[in-house]
């Protein structure tokens, strides 16, 4: 009786910028979304942190079989965080993909990632159900709020019903979409609370770029929050982070100003690249006036734009977070993800212990790679 040939042990090597084509093919064959060649390379080359760390930073790791075929990859790009007067270099994982016949060796890539010498912090924010058990043994859940639950509004009832009913396996979904949409609209009109009006002194506007005022805002945000772990949000970093969705028209930026000074902003991003439900997600909300709660004013503007542009859902990932409590209070619906997607680890055990406290976190889908594409 013959037996199937077993795959030979692959070799592990550092990735290079020249590996894009093979990495993209491997990602595509495993249903992982790939950036374009230029956008992929700009994760590093246009990264404001790259001049500081690029000489020694590994952009990822590759598994190759004996024939030189790529059978596994893990991408690794840097970002800068601030915490209690320290700057922390963060390694952000992306695209952990291994061919089926080699998945027994997948942890080899992740162990290399967590062993890299140049990183103070490791953050992963798009951990799926298949990867969660392994990540859970090598790192810890970010311990803030419920990062497995999305709160949302329905903003375009017909479109939402047309997509939702088939997913629920409702018979005659096409015929029932219109009456279902009408019933859902009536329910929301009668039961959903209205957001409070913005303070009279606040002006809400939209912008398509991150101008110099975001630098002054960032400096003040760090000063006000010395005990929060904050990813850098100066104008250069924001422009790099959101470069792809901004170019594709998939990002909305709303600002709240008082007397011409920026006091809060909300960044919303389309999150339905390969899905039928048109979803806009609040990916980052920052404020310099926490007692005033300027989020409702930004949400009102976003809800109007969603309705005008036939976006079906406005959502936010993460319930029970103090800063976004008004989203939880007024958004009527909830959706649960298959697993907890936010994980962290610190290279220094003392820092890891500090980060085990929920109050030091300000997590959002700005962190990691959740909103860069």
VEXLO-838596 format. One record per residue (C-alpha): residue in three letters; y, z, x. Coordinates in nm, 3 decimals, m for minus. Last residue first. Layout:
<drenmis>
<aa = ALA	c2 = Y	c3 = Z	c1 = X> $
...
</drenmis>
This chain:
<drenmis>
<aa = UNK	c2 = 4.899	c3 = 0.383	c1 = m0.645> $
<aa = UNK	c2 = 5.047	c3 = 0.698	c1 = m0.486> $
<aa = UNK	c2 = 5.001	c3 = 0.925	c1 = m0.789> $
<aa = UNK	c2 = 4.677	c3 = 1.120	c1 = m0.741> $
<aa = UNK	c2 = 4.664	c3 = 1.086	c1 = m0.360> $
<aa = UNK	c2 = 4.728	c3 = 1.450	c1 = m0.270> $
<aa = UNK	c2 = 5.003	c3 = 1.637	c1 = m0.451> $
<aa = UNK	c2 = 5.239	c3 = 1.453	c1 = m0.686> $
<aa = UNK	c2 = 4.969	c3 = 1.512	c1 = m0.947> $
<aa = UNK	c2 = 5.106	c3 = 1.862	c1 = m0.980> $
<aa = UNK	c2 = 5.053	c3 = 2.202	c1 = m0.822> $
<aa = UNK	c2 = 5.322	c3 = 2.468	c1 = m0.769> $
<aa = UNK	c2 = 5.109	c3 = 2.729	c1 = m0.594> $
<aa = UNK	c2 = 5.210	c3 = 3.063	c1 = m0.443> $
<aa = UNK	c2 = 5.157	c3 = 3.249	c1 = m0.772> $
<aa = UNK	c2 = 4.786	c3 = 3.164	c1 = m0.788> $
<aa = UNK	c2 = 4.698	c3 = 3.373	c1 = m0.480> $
<aa = UNK	c2 = 4.412	c3 = 3.216	c1 = m0.279> $
<aa = UNK	c2 = 4.678	c3 = 3.044	c1 = m0.071> $
<aa = UNK	c2 = 4.739	c3 = 3.362	c1 = 0.129> $
<aa = UNK	c2 = 4.367	c3 = 3.386	c1 = 0.204> $
<aa = UNK	c2 = 4.361	c3 = 3.027	c1 = 0.328> $
<aa = UNK	c2 = 4.660	c3 = 3.107	c1 = 0.549> $
<aa = UNK	c2 = 4.469	c3 = 3.394	c1 = 0.708> $
<aa = UNK	c2 = 4.159	c3 = 3.175	c1 = 0.747> $
<aa = UNK	c2 = 4.363	c3 = 2.915	c1 = 0.941> $
<aa = UNK	c2 = 4.239	c3 = 2.560	c1 = 0.879> $
<aa = UNK	c2 = 4.341	c3 = 2.583	c1 = 0.515> $
<aa = UNK	c2 = 4.132	c3 = 2.445	c1 = 0.229> $
<aa = UNK	c2 = 4.227	c3 = 2.297	c1 = m0.103> $
<aa = UNK	c2 = 4.077	c3 = 2.149	c1 = m0.419> $
<aa = UNK	c2 = 4.223	c3 = 1.992	c1 = m0.736> $
<aa = UNK	c2 = 4.000	c3 = 1.776	c1 = m0.963> $
<aa = UNK	c2 = 3.821	c3 = 2.039	c1 = m1.177> $
<aa = UNK	c2 = 3.550	c3 = 1.849	c1 = m1.363> $
<aa = UNK	c2 = 3.478	c3 = 1.617	c1 = m1.657> $
<aa = UNK	c2 = 3.846	c3 = 1.619	c1 = m1.763> $
<aa = UNK	c2 = 3.941	c3 = 1.789	c1 = m2.089> $
<aa = UNK	c2 = 4.192	c3 = 1.643	c1 = m2.334> $
<aa = UNK	c2 = 4.444	c3 = 1.842	c1 = m2.536> $
<aa = UNK	c2 = 4.680	c3 = 1.756	c1 = m2.821> $
<aa = UNK	c2 = 4.996	c3 = 1.900	c1 = m2.979> $
<aa = UNK	c2 = 5.248	c3 = 1.879	c1 = m2.693> $
<aa = UNK	c2 = 5.515	c3 = 2.139	c1 = m2.783> $
<aa = UNK	c2 = 5.405	c3 = 2.463	c1 = m2.618> $
<aa = UNK	c2 = 5.210	c3 = 2.313	c1 = m2.331> $
<aa = UNK	c2 = 5.499	c3 = 2.087	c1 = m2.231> $
<aa = UNK	c2 = 5.734	c3 = 2.383	c1 = m2.268> $
<aa = UNK	c2 = 5.519	c3 = 2.585	c1 = m2.027> $
<aa = UNK	c2 = 5.580	c3 = 2.333	c1 = m1.749> $
<aa = UNK	c2 = 5.724	c3 = 2.577	c1 = m1.492> $
<aa = UNK	c2 = 5.479	c3 = 2.854	c1 = m1.579> $
<aa = UNK	c2 = 5.158	c3 = 2.652	c1 = m1.535> $
<aa = UNK	c2 = 4.915	c3 = 2.728	c1 = m1.819> $
<aa = UNK	c2 = 4.802	c3 = 2.370	c1 = m1.865> $
<aa = UNK	c2 = 4.761	c3 = 2.117	c1 = m1.586> $
<aa = UNK	c2 = 4.765	c3 = 1.740	c1 = m1.622> $
<aa = UNK	c2 = 5.060	c3 = 1.616	c1 = m1.827> $
<aa = UNK	c2 = 5.056	c3 = 1.349	c1 = m2.095> $
<aa = UNK	c2 = 5.260	c3 = 1.092	c1 = m2.286> $
<aa = UNK	c2 = 5.028	c3 = 0.865	c1 = m2.484> $
<aa = UNK	c2 = 5.029	c3 = 0.520	c1 = m2.649> $
<aa = UNK	c2 = 5.299	c3 = 0.343	c1 = m2.449> $
<aa = UNK	c2 = 5.450	c3 = 0.084	c1 = m2.682> $
<aa = UNK	c2 = 5.769	c3 = 0.036	c1 = m2.479> $
<aa = UNK	c2 = 6.010	c3 = 0.188	c1 = m2.733> $
<aa = UNK	c2 = 5.773	c3 = 0.473	c1 = m2.821> $
<aa = UNK	c2 = 5.719	c3 = 0.562	c1 = m2.454> $
<aa = UNK	c2 = 6.095	c3 = 0.538	c1 = m2.388> $
<aa = UNK	c2 = 6.172	c3 = 0.782	c1 = m2.670> $
<aa = UNK	c2 = 5.905	c3 = 1.023	c1 = m2.544> $
<aa = UNK	c2 = 6.043	c3 = 1.003	c1 = m2.190> $
<aa = UNK	c2 = 6.399	c3 = 1.086	c1 = m2.300> $
<aa = UNK	c2 = 6.276	c3 = 1.379	c1 = m2.508> $
<aa = UNK	c2 = 6.060	c3 = 1.494	c1 = m2.217> $
<aa = UNK	c2 = 6.360	c3 = 1.508	c1 = m1.984> $
<aa = UNK	c2 = 6.554	c3 = 1.730	c1 = m2.226> $
<aa = UNK	c2 = 6.245	c3 = 1.945	c1 = m2.282> $
<aa = UNK	c2 = 6.209	c3 = 1.998	c1 = m1.903> $
<aa = UNK	c2 = 6.554	c3 = 2.153	c1 = m1.857> $
<aa = UNK	c2 = 6.422	c3 = 2.506	c1 = m1.886> $
<aa = UNK	c2 = 6.755	c3 = 2.696	c1 = m1.852> $
<aa = UNK	c2 = 6.600	c3 = 2.993	c1 = m1.668> $
<aa = UNK	c2 = 6.444	c3 = 2.759	c1 = m1.406> $
<aa = UNK	c2 = 6.775	c3 = 2.603	c1 = m1.292> $
<aa = UNK	c2 = 6.698	c3 = 2.424	c1 = m0.965> $
<aa = UNK	c2 = 6.427	c3 = 2.217	c1 = m1.129> $
<aa = UNK	c2 = 6.132	c3 = 2.004	c1 = m1.029> $
<aa = UNK	c2 = 5.893	c3 = 1.809	c1 = m1.250> $
<aa = UNK	c2 = 5.629	c3 = 1.583	c1 = m1.099> $
<aa = UNK	c2 = 5.346	c3 = 1.368	c1 = m1.233> $
<aa = UNK	c2 = 5.443	c3 = 1.353	c1 = m1.600> $
<aa = UNK	c2 = 5.191	c3 = 1.097	c1 = m1.716> $
<aa = UNK	c2 = 5.236	c3 = 0.777	c1 = m1.912> $
<aa = UNK	c2 = 4.916	c3 = 0.647	c1 = m2.071> $
<aa = UNK	c2 = 4.838	c3 = 0.306	c1 = m2.218> $
<aa = UNK	c2 = 4.483	c3 = 0.349	c1 = m2.347> $
<aa = UNK	c2 = 4.270	c3 = 0.049	c1 = m2.247> $
<aa = UNK	c2 = 4.181	c3 = 0.164	c1 = m1.900> $
<aa = UNK	c2 = 4.170	c3 = 0.013	c1 = m1.551> $
<aa = UNK	c2 = 4.520	c3 = 0.095	c1 = m1.427> $
<aa = UNK	c2 = 4.592	c3 = 0.351	c1 = m1.697> $
<aa = UNK	c2 = 4.799	c3 = 0.620	c1 = m1.525> $
<aa = UNK	c2 = 5.152	c3 = 0.489	c1 = m1.573> $
<aa = UNK	c2 = 5.386	c3 = 0.730	c1 = m1.394> $
<aa = UNK	c2 = 5.652	c3 = 0.981	c1 = m1.497> $
<aa = UNK	c2 = 5.885	c3 = 1.155	c1 = m1.253> $
<aa = UNK	c2 = 6.098	c3 = 1.437	c1 = m1.395> $
<aa = UNK	c2 = 6.419	c3 = 1.564	c1 = m1.245> $
<aa = UNK	c2 = 6.627	c3 = 1.879	c1 = m1.241> $
<aa = UNK	c2 = 6.973	c3 = 2.009	c1 = m1.143> $
<aa = UNK	c2 = 7.138	c3 = 1.701	c1 = m0.990> $
<aa = UNK	c2 = 7.512	c3 = 1.763	c1 = m0.962> $
<aa = UNK	c2 = 7.766	c3 = 1.553	c1 = m1.153> $
<aa = UNK	c2 = 7.902	c3 = 1.846	c1 = m1.352> $
<aa = UNK	c2 = 7.547	c3 = 1.924	c1 = m1.466> $
<aa = UNK	c2 = 7.271	c3 = 1.672	c1 = m1.406> $
<aa = UNK	c2 = 6.924	c3 = 1.611	c1 = m1.552> $
<aa = UNK	c2 = 6.738	c3 = 1.318	c1 = m1.399> $
<aa = UNK	c2 = 6.470	c3 = 1.086	c1 = m1.534> $
<aa = UNK	c2 = 6.258	c3 = 0.870	c1 = m1.305> $
<aa = UNK	c2 = 6.014	c3 = 0.626	c1 = m1.465> $
<aa = UNK	c2 = 5.729	c3 = 0.477	c1 = m1.263> $
<aa = UNK	c2 = 5.495	c3 = 0.183	c1 = m1.332> $
<aa = UNK	c2 = 5.742	c3 = m0.096	c1 = m1.265> $
<aa = UNK	c2 = 5.514	c3 = m0.254	c1 = m1.005> $
<aa = UNK	c2 = 5.755	c3 = m0.187	c1 = m0.718> $
<aa = UNK	c2 = 5.795	c3 = 0.173	c1 = m0.831> $
<aa = UNK	c2 = 5.418	c3 = 0.213	c1 = m0.864> $
<aa = UNK	c2 = 5.367	c3 = 0.102	c1 = m0.502> $
<aa = UNK	c2 = 5.660	c3 = 0.282	c1 = m0.337> $
<aa = UNK	c2 = 5.599	c3 = 0.617	c1 = m0.510> $
<aa = UNK	c2 = 5.502	c3 = 0.816	c1 = m0.202> $
<aa = UNK	c2 = 5.730	c3 = 0.623	c1 = 0.033> $
<aa = UNK	c2 = 6.041	c3 = 0.660	c1 = m0.185> $
<aa = UNK	c2 = 5.960	c3 = 1.027	c1 = m0.249> $
<aa = UNK	c2 = 5.918	c3 = 1.090	c1 = 0.124> $
<aa = UNK	c2 = 6.246	c3 = 0.920	c1 = 0.215> $
<aa = UNK	c2 = 6.442	c3 = 1.096	c1 = m0.062> $
<aa = UNK	c2 = 6.322	c3 = 1.445	c1 = 0.028> $
<aa = UNK	c2 = 6.024	c3 = 1.581	c1 = m0.163> $
<aa = UNK	c2 = 5.809	c3 = 1.756	c1 = 0.094> $
<aa = UNK	c2 = 5.504	c3 = 1.924	c1 = m0.058> $
<aa = UNK	c2 = 5.578	c3 = 2.278	c1 = m0.167> $
<aa = UNK	c2 = 5.370	c3 = 2.594	c1 = m0.121> $
<aa = UNK	c2 = 5.583	c3 = 2.853	c1 = m0.295> $
<aa = UNK	c2 = 5.703	c3 = 3.175	c1 = m0.130> $
<aa = UNK	c2 = 6.031	c3 = 3.032	c1 = 0.001> $
<aa = UNK	c2 = 6.125	c3 = 2.892	c1 = m0.341> $
<aa = UNK	c2 = 6.505	c3 = 2.892	c1 = m0.378> $
<aa = UNK	c2 = 6.572	c3 = 2.766	c1 = m0.025> $
<aa = UNK	c2 = 6.304	c3 = 2.498	c1 = m0.058> $
<aa = UNK	c2 = 6.458	c3 = 2.372	c1 = m0.383> $
<aa = UNK	c2 = 6.807	c3 = 2.379	c1 = m0.229> $
<aa = UNK	c2 = 6.706	c3 = 2.148	c1 = 0.055> $
<aa = UNK	c2 = 6.519	c3 = 1.923	c1 = m0.189> $
<aa = UNK	c2 = 6.821	c3 = 1.887	c1 = m0.418> $
<aa = UNK	c2 = 7.045	c3 = 1.795	c1 = m0.125> $
<aa = UNK	c2 = 6.794	c3 = 1.529	c1 = m0.025> $
<aa = UNK	c2 = 6.753	c3 = 1.405	c1 = m0.385> $
<aa = UNK	c2 = 7.130	c3 = 1.346	c1 = m0.391> $
<aa = UNK	c2 = 7.078	c3 = 1.083	c1 = m0.119> $
<aa = UNK	c2 = 6.921	c3 = 0.837	c1 = m0.365> $
<aa = UNK	c2 = 6.564	c3 = 0.816	c1 = m0.489> $
<aa = UNK	c2 = 6.545	c3 = 0.491	c1 = m0.682> $
<aa = UNK	c2 = 6.511	c3 = 0.344	c1 = m1.030> $
<aa = UNK	c2 = 6.732	c3 = 0.587	c1 = m1.218> $
<aa = UNK	c2 = 6.739	c3 = 0.733	c1 = m1.568> $
<aa = UNK	c2 = 6.996	c3 = 0.971	c1 = m1.709> $
<aa = UNK	c2 = 7.009	c3 = 1.310	c1 = m1.881> $
<aa = UNK	c2 = 7.347	c3 = 1.485	c1 = m1.885> $
<aa = UNK	c2 = 7.343	c3 = 1.863	c1 = m1.918> $
<aa = UNK	c2 = 7.648	c3 = 2.071	c1 = m2.021> $
<aa = UNK	c2 = 7.555	c3 = 2.072	c1 = m2.389> $
<aa = UNK	c2 = 7.216	c3 = 2.224	c1 = m2.313> $
<aa = UNK	c2 = 6.937	c3 = 1.983	c1 = m2.408> $
<aa = UNK	c2 = 6.803	c3 = 1.999	c1 = m2.761> $
<aa = UNK	c2 = 6.481	c3 = 2.187	c1 = m2.837> $
<aa = UNK	c2 = 6.160	c3 = 1.982	c1 = m2.867> $
<aa = UNK	c2 = 6.041	c3 = 1.933	c1 = m3.221> $
<aa = UNK	c2 = 5.731	c3 = 2.117	c1 = m3.339> $
<aa = UNK	c2 = 5.434	c3 = 1.911	c1 = m3.454> $
<aa = UNK	c2 = 5.310	c3 = 1.988	c1 = m3.806> $
<aa = UNK	c2 = 5.457	c3 = 1.753	c1 = m4.064> $
<aa = UNK	c2 = 5.545	c3 = 1.449	c1 = m3.853> $
<aa = UNK	c2 = 5.231	c3 = 1.500	c1 = m3.645> $
<aa = UNK	c2 = 5.005	c3 = 1.495	c1 = m3.950> $
<aa = UNK	c2 = 5.188	c3 = 1.195	c1 = m4.095> $
<aa = UNK	c2 = 5.151	c3 = 1.000	c1 = m3.771> $
<aa = UNK	c2 = 4.780	c3 = 1.084	c1 = m3.751> $
<aa = UNK	c2 = 4.724	c3 = 0.971	c1 = m4.109> $
<aa = UNK	c2 = 4.911	c3 = 0.645	c1 = m4.050> $
<aa = UNK	c2 = 4.716	c3 = 0.576	c1 = m3.730> $
<aa = UNK	c2 = 4.386	c3 = 0.644	c1 = m3.907> $
<aa = UNK	c2 = 4.488	c3 = 0.409	c1 = m4.191> $
<aa = UNK	c2 = 4.564	c3 = 0.135	c1 = m3.935> $
<aa = UNK	c2 = 4.260	c3 = 0.188	c1 = m3.711> $
<aa = UNK	c2 = 4.006	c3 = 0.193	c1 = m3.994> $
<aa = UNK	c2 = 3.943	c3 = m0.180	c1 = m4.006> $
<aa = UNK	c2 = 3.901	c3 = m0.211	c1 = m3.630> $
<aa = UNK	c2 = 3.687	c3 = 0.103	c1 = m3.608> $
<aa = UNK	c2 = 3.436	c3 = m0.024	c1 = m3.864> $
<aa = UNK	c2 = 3.195	c3 = 0.251	c1 = m3.758> $
<aa = UNK	c2 = 3.349	c3 = 0.525	c1 = m3.536> $
<aa = UNK	c2 = 3.187	c3 = 0.528	c1 = m3.193> $
<aa = UNK	c2 = 3.447	c3 = 0.777	c1 = m3.062> $
<aa = UNK	c2 = 3.544	c3 = 0.526	c1 = m2.793> $
<aa = UNK	c2 = 3.580	c3 = 0.267	c1 = m3.071> $
<aa = UNK	c2 = 3.820	c3 = 0.500	c1 = m3.257> $
<aa = UNK	c2 = 4.043	c3 = 0.580	c1 = m2.959> $
<aa = UNK	c2 = 4.154	c3 = 0.230	c1 = m2.861> $
<aa = UNK	c2 = 4.273	c3 = 0.101	c1 = m3.198> $
<aa = UNK	c2 = 4.395	c3 = 0.449	c1 = m3.292> $
<aa = UNK	c2 = 4.619	c3 = 0.471	c1 = m2.984> $
<aa = UNK	c2 = 4.767	c3 = 0.127	c1 = m3.040> $
<aa = UNK	c2 = 4.845	c3 = 0.206	c1 = m3.400> $
<aa = UNK	c2 = 4.989	c3 = 0.551	c1 = m3.324> $
<aa = UNK	c2 = 5.228	c3 = 0.477	c1 = m3.038> $
<aa = UNK	c2 = 5.361	c3 = 0.806	c1 = m2.896> $
<aa = UNK	c2 = 5.060	c3 = 1.038	c1 = m2.917> $
<aa = UNK	c2 = 5.161	c3 = 1.356	c1 = m2.737> $
<aa = UNK	c2 = 4.965	c3 = 1.516	c1 = m2.457> $
<aa = UNK	c2 = 4.823	c3 = 1.822	c1 = m2.282> $
<aa = UNK	c2 = 4.571	c3 = 1.752	c1 = m2.007> $
<aa = UNK	c2 = 4.304	c3 = 2.001	c1 = m1.904> $
<aa = UNK	c2 = 4.112	c3 = 2.039	c1 = m1.576> $
<aa = UNK	c2 = 4.400	c3 = 2.189	c1 = m1.383> $
<aa = UNK	c2 = 4.399	c3 = 2.502	c1 = m1.597> $
<aa = UNK	c2 = 4.657	c3 = 2.726	c1 = m1.437> $
<aa = UNK	c2 = 4.667	c3 = 2.783	c1 = m1.063> $
<aa = UNK	c2 = 4.376	c3 = 2.857	c1 = m0.829> $
<aa = UNK	c2 = 4.348	c3 = 2.531	c1 = m0.633> $
<aa = UNK	c2 = 3.970	c3 = 2.515	c1 = m0.628> $
<aa = UNK	c2 = 3.815	c3 = 2.600	c1 = m0.295> $
<aa = UNK	c2 = 3.681	c3 = 2.400	c1 = m0.002> $
<aa = UNK	c2 = 3.355	c3 = 2.296	c1 = 0.166> $
<aa = UNK	c2 = 3.101	c3 = 2.406	c1 = m0.097> $
<aa = UNK	c2 = 3.319	c3 = 2.301	c1 = m0.391> $
<aa = UNK	c2 = 3.388	c3 = 1.968	c1 = m0.229> $
<aa = UNK	c2 = 3.014	c3 = 1.897	c1 = m0.237> $
<aa = UNK	c2 = 2.971	c3 = 1.996	c1 = m0.603> $
<aa = UNK	c2 = 3.292	c3 = 1.812	c1 = m0.703> $
<aa = UNK	c2 = 3.207	c3 = 1.473	c1 = m0.552> $
<aa = UNK	c2 = 3.001	c3 = 1.329	c1 = m0.837> $
<aa = UNK	c2 = 3.225	c3 = 1.477	c1 = m1.108> $
<aa = UNK	c2 = 3.542	c3 = 1.338	c1 = m0.956> $
<aa = UNK	c2 = 3.789	c3 = 1.490	c1 = m0.709> $
<aa = UNK	c2 = 4.129	c3 = 1.327	c1 = m0.743> $
<aa = UNK	c2 = 4.349	c3 = 1.607	c1 = m0.608> $
<aa = UNK	c2 = 4.225	c3 = 1.670	c1 = m0.255> $
<aa = UNK	c2 = 4.429	c3 = 1.893	c1 = m0.025> $
<aa = UNK	c2 = 4.349	c3 = 1.996	c1 = 0.332> $
<aa = UNK	c2 = 4.591	c3 = 2.218	c1 = 0.528> $
<aa = UNK	c2 = 4.681	c3 = 2.285	c1 = 0.889> $
<aa = UNK	c2 = 4.568	c3 = 1.943	c1 = 1.012> $
<aa = UNK	c2 = 4.566	c3 = 1.815	c1 = 1.370> $
<aa = UNK	c2 = 4.220	c3 = 1.930	c1 = 1.480> $
<aa = UNK	c2 = 3.999	c3 = 1.728	c1 = 1.245> $
<aa = UNK	c2 = 3.697	c3 = 1.933	c1 = 1.138> $
<aa = UNK	c2 = 3.753	c3 = 1.909	c1 = 0.761> $
<aa = UNK	c2 = 3.753	c3 = 1.529	c1 = 0.775> $
<aa = UNK	c2 = 3.448	c3 = 1.515	c1 = 1.003> $
<aa = UNK	c2 = 3.260	c3 = 1.739	c1 = 0.759> $
<aa = UNK	c2 = 3.362	c3 = 1.505	c1 = 0.478> $
<aa = UNK	c2 = 3.223	c3 = 1.201	c1 = 0.656> $
<aa = UNK	c2 = 2.892	c3 = 1.371	c1 = 0.741> $
<aa = UNK	c2 = 2.877	c3 = 1.493	c1 = 0.381> $
<aa = UNK	c2 = 2.796	c3 = 1.138	c1 = 0.270> $
<aa = UNK	c2 = 2.472	c3 = 1.129	c1 = 0.471> $
<aa = UNK	c2 = 2.235	c3 = 1.161	c1 = 0.173> $
<aa = UNK	c2 = 2.450	c3 = 0.896	c1 = 0.014> $
<aa = UNK	c2 = 2.310	c3 = 0.629	c1 = 0.245> $
<aa = UNK	c2 = 2.101	c3 = 0.422	c1 = m0.001> $
<aa = UNK	c2 = 2.377	c3 = 0.440	c1 = m0.261> $
<aa = UNK	c2 = 2.654	c3 = 0.304	c1 = m0.034> $
<aa = UNK	c2 = 2.911	c3 = 0.574	c1 = 0.050> $
<aa = UNK	c2 = 3.268	c3 = 0.614	c1 = m0.077> $
<aa = UNK	c2 = 3.521	c3 = 0.891	c1 = m0.023> $
<aa = UNK	c2 = 3.831	c3 = 0.696	c1 = m0.125> $
<aa = UNK	c2 = 4.112	c3 = 0.939	c1 = m0.045> $
<aa = UNK	c2 = 4.153	c3 = 1.263	c1 = 0.145> $
<aa = UNK	c2 = 4.493	c3 = 1.417	c1 = 0.210> $
<aa = UNK	c2 = 4.537	c3 = 1.601	c1 = 0.539> $
<aa = UNK	c2 = 4.835	c3 = 1.838	c1 = 0.527> $
<aa = UNK	c2 = 5.059	c3 = 1.927	c1 = 0.819> $
<aa = UNK	c2 = 5.221	c3 = 2.263	c1 = 0.745> $
<aa = UNK	c2 = 5.583	c3 = 2.351	c1 = 0.813> $
<aa = UNK	c2 = 5.644	c3 = 2.724	c1 = 0.808> $
<aa = UNK	c2 = 5.929	c3 = 2.930	c1 = 0.659> $
<aa = UNK	c2 = 5.715	c3 = 3.087	c1 = 0.388> $
<aa = UNK	c2 = 5.545	c3 = 2.760	c1 = 0.294> $
<aa = UNK	c2 = 5.652	c3 = 2.400	c1 = 0.343> $
<aa = UNK	c2 = 5.423	c3 = 2.098	c1 = 0.319> $
<aa = UNK	c2 = 5.415	c3 = 1.767	c1 = 0.508> $
<aa = UNK	c2 = 5.185	c3 = 1.474	c1 = 0.434> $
<aa = UNK	c2 = 4.912	c3 = 1.299	c1 = 0.628> $
<aa = UNK	c2 = 4.662	c3 = 1.026	c1 = 0.533> $
<aa = UNK	c2 = 4.282	c3 = 1.041	c1 = 0.558> $
<aa = UNK	c2 = 4.049	c3 = 0.773	c1 = 0.416> $
<aa = UNK	c2 = 3.674	c3 = 0.824	c1 = 0.389> $
<aa = UNK	c2 = 3.422	c3 = 0.546	c1 = 0.441> $
<aa = UNK	c2 = 3.054	c3 = 0.465	c1 = 0.404> $
<aa = UNK	c2 = 2.810	c3 = 0.175	c1 = 0.442> $
<aa = UNK	c2 = 3.006	c3 = m0.060	c1 = 0.669> $
<aa = UNK	c2 = 2.771	c3 = m0.325	c1 = 0.801> $
<aa = UNK	c2 = 2.728	c3 = m0.333	c1 = 1.180> $
<aa = UNK	c2 = 2.360	c3 = m0.430	c1 = 1.162> $
<aa = UNK	c2 = 2.250	c3 = m0.082	c1 = 1.268> $
<aa = UNK	c2 = 2.444	c3 = 0.078	c1 = 0.984> $
<aa = UNK	c2 = 2.810	c3 = 0.168	c1 = 0.996> $
<aa = UNK	c2 = 2.971	c3 = 0.488	c1 = 0.863> $
<aa = UNK	c2 = 3.350	c3 = 0.495	c1 = 0.886> $
<aa = UNK	c2 = 3.612	c3 = 0.764	c1 = 0.926> $
<aa = UNK	c2 = 3.975	c3 = 0.799	c1 = 0.830> $
<aa = UNK	c2 = 4.332	c3 = 0.739	c1 = 0.943> $
<aa = UNK	c2 = 4.274	c3 = 0.968	c1 = 1.241> $
<aa = UNK	c2 = 4.609	c3 = 1.116	c1 = 1.357> $
<aa = UNK	c2 = 4.673	c3 = 1.134	c1 = 1.731> $
<aa = UNK	c2 = 4.963	c3 = 0.896	c1 = 1.791> $
<aa = UNK	c2 = 5.061	c3 = 0.899	c1 = 1.424> $
<aa = UNK	c2 = 5.175	c3 = 1.262	c1 = 1.402> $
<aa = UNK	c2 = 5.555	c3 = 1.262	c1 = 1.435> $
<aa = UNK	c2 = 5.630	c3 = 0.893	c1 = 1.388> $
<aa = UNK	c2 = 5.389	c3 = 0.902	c1 = 1.088> $
<aa = UNK	c2 = 5.561	c3 = 1.176	c1 = 0.888> $
<aa = UNK	c2 = 5.798	c3 = 0.937	c1 = 0.710> $
<aa = UNK	c2 = 5.492	c3 = 0.735	c1 = 0.596> $
<aa = UNK	c2 = 5.576	c3 = 0.366	c1 = 0.630> $
<aa = UNK	c2 = 5.297	c3 = 0.295	c1 = 0.883> $
<aa = UNK	c2 = 5.052	c3 = 0.548	c1 = 0.740> $
<aa = UNK	c2 = 5.003	c3 = 0.491	c1 = 0.367> $
<aa = UNK	c2 = 5.179	c3 = 0.166	c1 = 0.453> $
<aa = UNK	c2 = 4.849	c3 = 0.019	c1 = 0.572> $
<aa = UNK	c2 = 4.705	c3 = 0.046	c1 = 0.221> $
<aa = UNK	c2 = 5.017	c3 = m0.099	c1 = 0.060> $
<aa = UNK	c2 = 5.005	c3 = m0.397	c1 = 0.294> $
<aa = UNK	c2 = 4.633	c3 = m0.466	c1 = 0.234> $
<aa = UNK	c2 = 4.655	c3 = m0.414	c1 = m0.144> $
<aa = UNK	c2 = 4.536	c3 = m0.076	c1 = m0.270> $
<aa = UNK	c2 = 4.176	c3 = m0.032	c1 = m0.377> $
<aa = UNK	c2 = 4.042	c3 = 0.122	c1 = m0.699> $
<aa = UNK	c2 = 3.689	c3 = 0.260	c1 = m0.663> $
<aa = UNK	c2 = 3.413	c3 = 0.095	c1 = m0.870> $
<aa = UNK	c2 = 3.148	c3 = 0.137	c1 = m0.596> $
<aa = UNK	c2 = 3.133	c3 = m0.231	c1 = m0.497> $
<aa = UNK	c2 = 3.514	c3 = m0.235	c1 = m0.500> $
<aa = UNK	c2 = 3.535	c3 = 0.057	c1 = m0.258> $
<aa = UNK	c2 = 3.292	c3 = m0.106	c1 = m0.015> $
<aa = UNK	c2 = 3.479	c3 = m0.435	c1 = m0.034> $
<aa = UNK	c2 = 3.812	c3 = m0.258	c1 = 0.021> $
<aa = UNK	c2 = 3.672	c3 = m0.071	c1 = 0.321> $
<aa = UNK	c2 = 3.539	c3 = m0.394	c1 = 0.472> $
<aa = UNK	c2 = 3.871	c3 = m0.573	c1 = 0.434> $
<aa = UNK	c2 = 4.080	c3 = m0.278	c1 = 0.550> $
<aa = UNK	c2 = 3.897	c3 = m0.207	c1 = 0.876> $
<aa = UNK	c2 = 4.175	c3 = m0.348	c1 = 1.097> $
<aa = UNK	c2 = 4.389	c3 = m0.041	c1 = 1.029> $
<aa = UNK	c2 = 4.128	c3 = 0.162	c1 = 1.213> $
<aa = UNK	c2 = 3.856	c3 = 0.403	c1 = 1.103> $
<aa = UNK	c2 = 3.705	c3 = 0.656	c1 = 1.342> $
<aa = UNK	c2 = 3.329	c3 = 0.619	c1 = 1.405> $
<aa = UNK	c2 = 3.005	c3 = 0.742	c1 = 1.252> $
<aa = UNK	c2 = 2.677	c3 = 0.569	c1 = 1.332> $
<aa = UNK	c2 = 2.421	c3 = 0.488	c1 = 1.067> $
<aa = UNK	c2 = 2.071	c3 = 0.636	c1 = 1.053> $
<aa = UNK	c2 = 1.830	c3 = 0.353	c1 = 0.974> $
<aa = UNK	c2 = 1.760	c3 = 0.270	c1 = 0.611> $
<aa = UNK	c2 = 1.398	c3 = 0.330	c1 = 0.505> $
<aa = UNK	c2 = 1.181	c3 = 0.025	c1 = 0.458> $
<aa = UNK	c2 = 1.002	c3 = 0.026	c1 = 0.125> $
<aa = UNK	c2 = 0.636	c3 = 0.123	c1 = 0.144> $
<aa = UNK	c2 = 0.335	c3 = m0.103	c1 = 0.147> $
<aa = UNK	c2 = 0.000	c3 = 0.000	c1 = 0.000> $
</drenmis>
